[in-house]
Amino acid sequence: MTTVQQLLNEKGRDVFTVGPGETVFDAIRKMAEQNVPAWLFFHAGQCRAALPEQ
């Protein structure tokens, strides 16, 4: 089984963000620009939603 450490070593540790005032279109555009397959949305320290590229 792959460990989190192995995933981070393979995929990298870059974190991309969008602010609360940005649109879903902004998030999708940034996903395409950065080749990011999914976004996690956090509010008050909790993950509230996920947006996969599909």
C-alpha positions in Angstrom: 0.0 0.0 0.0 1.3 3.5 -0.9 2.0 5.8 2.0 1.2 9.5 2.1 4.9 10.2 2.1 5.3 8.2 -1.1 2.5 10.2 -2.8 3.9 13.5 -1.7 7.4 12.5 -3.0 5.9 11.5 -6.4 3.3 14.3 -6.9 5.0 17.2 -5.2 4.0 19.5 -2.3 2.7 22.5 -4.2 -0.5 24.0 -2.9 -2.8 26.1 -5.1 -5.6 28.2 -3.6 -8.5 30.4 -4.6 -10.1 32.9 -2.4 -13.7 33.0 -1.2 -14.5 35.8 -3.6 -13.4 33.9 -6.7 -15.9 32.1 -8.9 -16.1 28.4 -9.7 -14.9 29.4 -13.2 -11.8 30.9 -11.6 -11.1 27.7 -9.8 -11.6 25.6 -13.0 -9.3 27.9 -15.0 -6.6 27.6 -12.3 -7.0 23.8 -12.3 -6.3 23.8 -16.0 -3.4 26.2 -15.8 -1.7 24.3 -13.0 -2.7 20.8 -14.2 -4.4 20.1 -10.9 -6.8 17.1 -10.9 -9.0 18.2 -8.0 -9.6 21.0 -5.5 -10.6 20.7 -1.8 -12.7 23.5 -0.4 -12.1 24.4 3.3 -14.1 26.6 5.6 -13.4 27.2 9.2 -10.6 24.5 9.1 -12.9 21.8 7.7 -13.1 20.3 4.3 -16.5 21.2 2.9 -16.4 20.0 -0.7 -14.2 18.5 -3.4 -14.2 19.5 -7.1 -12.6 16.9 -9.3 -11.6 17.7 -12.9 -14.2 15.2 -14.3 
